[in-house]
Amino acid sequence: MKKIDFKKATIDLIVYDFDGVMTDNTVIVDENGKESVIVNRGDGYGVRLIKELNIQQVIISTELNKVVQKRGEKLGISTIHGVGDKKSVLLDYCNKNNFAVEKVLFIGNDLNDIEAMSIAGYTACPQDAEPEIKEYVNHIFDSNGGKGVIRELFREQTN
């Protein structure tokens, strides 16, 4: 697997799946059915540092829980969640915001990301992504989902 040379790649937009990329794919459910997830503060800081590079970022997730929206708000990035067809949503987002899909980096971890990845110029996944995703992407991070993927991405772009 050849890694993406982030210094040479022209990336205008980074798309993150939420569960399995920004989280470790674990959900905590309390006795009332309220769901919670654990996120990595280093990844949050990575989002901020990537903003300083003038690269736009968005979360596109199938997850319905408001935790996705709340995390996006906290990070100050656009969030589209409750999505059934990530590919169509990505195309629509790119068209509305004047992004060329060949300059999009899509970071996902599971089978429901493949269709959107099929149109992105660059694709990547966490180390613990599903095997089918690992075979499909251009780049596999050393970090697992929720354990510093975004911070690692920032280091790759700047080192």
Order of alpha helices (4+ residues) and beta strands (2+ residues): beta-beta-beta-alpha-beta-alpha-beta-alpha-beta-alpha-beta-alpha-beta-alpha
